Amino acid sequence: MDFQDITIERRDTVAIITLNRPNEANALTLRMATELHDAALACDADPTVRAVVITGAGEKMFCAGGDLKGFLDNAADLPSFMMRITSQLHRAISVFNRMEAPVIMAVNGTAAGGGFSFAMTGDLILAADKAKFTMAYTAAGLSPDGSSTHFLPRLIGVHRAKELLFTNRVLSAEEAQAWGLVNRVVPAAELMDTAIGLAEDLARGPTMAFGVVKALLLDSQNAPLDTQMEYEARGMANIVRTQDAQEGIAAFVEKRKPNFVGG
């Protein structure tokens, strides 16, 4: 599959997706959003992909959000254009969140606007020590997209989400970690090695069980207690049918390390 605004490479069972417009701050275009959706579908459909890492090209920017110059180029029909680009981005986010493979965001630089929103959709989020985070939407008279109004209040609460969205406050990587937005902050030179190492560890895990975990946590946002426990019961009943669950149980009883194959 040929891409222009992103790249995708494989390291055994890990797929590495890079936002690849470094001269334009890795800003989101309609093509990039479409390619992200295509890449998400490809990873989801490939059982040999057992973890995904997403990062940005270059040293300064993870993603500056939407390409505002591109917005101006489509000023004659901007509402329709915005529906097309957000629809593609949102479809990509949905697939990444519903796939079984864990998705690790490796935030190498500034994540602004839609870039911030996209970064927050990762299952695990690592940030370079020089990374910065800002919502930036209202500074351009815009409202948020990229699922930020879903994830941000759940991660940091409504009041802090409003603070970020109203004031466009810039958070350092350390502040983002303290707020619960980032799992780990690492030196910039170590970011990709750390992210890929984590992805490789997860890729050796029970991929289908990870998928159930992802689905349960995502659905828990809106399900009442009894419904959520029903989801959990059905998830457990289904997962014990898998090879990895049977291997995991046997390994525990036999006091050895399990050999998970992702099935």
Residue pairs with C-beta under 8 A, 6 or more apart in sequence:
1 8
1 38
1 39
1 42
3 20
3 35
3 38
3 39
4 31
4 35
5 19
5 20
5 21
5 29
5 31
5 32
5 35
6 17
6 18
6 19
6 20
6 32
6 35
6 36
6 39
7 17
7 18
7 20
7 57
8 15
8 16
8 17
8 18
8 39
8 42
9 15
9 16
9 18
10 16
10 49
11 196
11 200
12 200
12 203
13 48
13 49
13 50
13 51
13 200
13 203
13 262
14 49
14 50
14 51
14 52
14 53
14 196
14 199
14 200
14 203
15 39
15 43
15 46
15 49
15 51
15 52
15 53
15 101
16 52
16 53
16 54
16 55
16 196
17 36
17 39
17 43
17 52
17 53
17 54
17 55
18 54
18 55
18 56
18 57
19 26
19 32
19 54
19 55
19 56
19 57
19 62
19 63
20 26
20 57
21 27
21 29
21 32
21 57
22 56
22 57
22 58
22 61
24 64
24 67
25 60
25 61
25 63
25 64
25 110
26 56
26 57
26 58
26 61
26 62
26 63
26 64
26 115
27 63
27 64
27 65
27 66
27 67
27 68
27 70
27 115
28 63
28 65
28 66
28 67
28 85
28 89
28 114
28 115
28 118
29 67
29 70
29 85
30 70
30 81
30 84
30 85
30 88
33 85
33 86
33 88
33 89
33 92
34 88
36 88
36 89
36 92
37 88
37 89
37 91
37 92
37 95
39 92
40 91
40 92
40 95
40 96
40 99
41 95
43 49
43 52
43 99
43 101
44 95
44 98
44 99
44 100
44 101
47 262
47 263
48 262
49 101
50 101
50 202
50 203
50 204
50 205
50 207
50 262
51 101
51 102
51 103
51 104
51 199
51 200
51 202
51 203
52 96
52 99
52 101
52 102
52 103
52 104
52 199
53 103
53 104
53 106
53 192
53 195
53 196
53 199
54 96
54 103
54 104
54 105
54 106
54 122
55 62
55 105
55 106
55 107
55 108
55 191
55 192
55 195
56 62
56 63
56 107
56 108
56 109
56 115
58 108
58 109
59 108
59 109
59 188
60 109
60 110
61 108
61 109
61 110
61 115
62 107
62 108
62 109
62 110
62 111
62 115
62 119
62 131
63 111
63 112
63 114
63 115
63 118
63 119
64 110
64 112
64 113
64 115
65 112
65 113
65 114
65 115
65 116
65 117
65 136
65 137
66 85
66 113
66 114
68 140
71 78
71 81
71 82
74 81
86 145
86 146
89 114
89 118
89 145
89 146
90 145
90 146
90 147
93 118
93 121
93 146
93 147
96 103
96 121
96 122
97 103
97 121
97 214
97 218
98 214
98 215
98 218
99 211
99 214
100 207
100 208
100 210
100 211
100 214
101 203
101 207
101 210
101 211
102 123
102 124
102 199
102 202
102 210
102 214
103 121
103 122
103 123
103 124
104 122
104 123
104 124
104 125
104 126
104 195
104 198
104 199
104 202
105 118
105 119
105 120
105 121
105 122
105 124
105 125
105 126
106 126
106 128
106 191
106 192
106 194
106 195
107 119
107 125
107 126
107 127
107 128
107 131
107 133
107 173
107 182
108 128
108 131
108 188
108 191
108 192
109 128
109 130
109 131
109 132
110 131
110 132
110 133
110 134
111 118
111 119
111 131
111 132
111 133
111 134
112 133
112 134
112 135
112 136
113 134
113 135
113 136
113 137
113 140
113 142
114 145
114 146
116 133
116 134
116 135
116 136
116 146
116 148
117 135
117 144
117 145
117 146
117 147
117 148
117 151
118 146
119 125
119 133
120 147
120 148
120 151
120 152
120 155
120 181
121 146
121 147
121 151
123 214
124 183
124 198
125 181
125 182
125 183
126 182
126 183
126 184
126 185
126 186
126 191
126 194
126 195
126 198
127 173
127 176
127 177
127 182
127 184
127 185
127 186
127 191
128 173
128 185
128 186
128 187
128 188
128 191
129 173
129 174
129 185
129 186
129 187
129 188
130 173
130 188
131 172
131 173
131 176
131 185
132 170
132 171
132 172
132 173
133 170
133 171
133 173
133 176
133 181
134 164
134 168
134 169
134 170
134 171
135 144
135 148
135 164
135 165
135 168
136 168
137 143
137 144
137 145
137 165
137 168
138 165
138 166
138 168
139 168
144 165
148 161
148 165
149 161
150 221
152 160
152 161
152 164
152 165
153 161
154 221
155 179
155 180
155 181
156 164
156 179
156 180
156 181
160 179
163 169
164 171
171 179
171 181
173 182
173 185
174 185
176 182
176 185
177 183
177 184
177 185
184 194
186 194
202 210
203 262
204 260
205 260
206 242
206 244
206 245
206 248
206 258
206 260
206 262
207 244
207 260
207 262
207 263
208 239
208 242
208 244
208 262
208 263
209 239
209 242
209 244
209 245
212 235
212 238
212 239
215 231
215 235
216 228
216 231
216 232
216 235
219 228
219 231
220 228
223 231
239 245
240 246
240 249
242 263
243 261
243 263
244 258
244 260
244 261
244 262
244 263
247 258
247 259
247 260
247 261
248 258
248 260
250 258
251 257
251 258
251 259
252 258
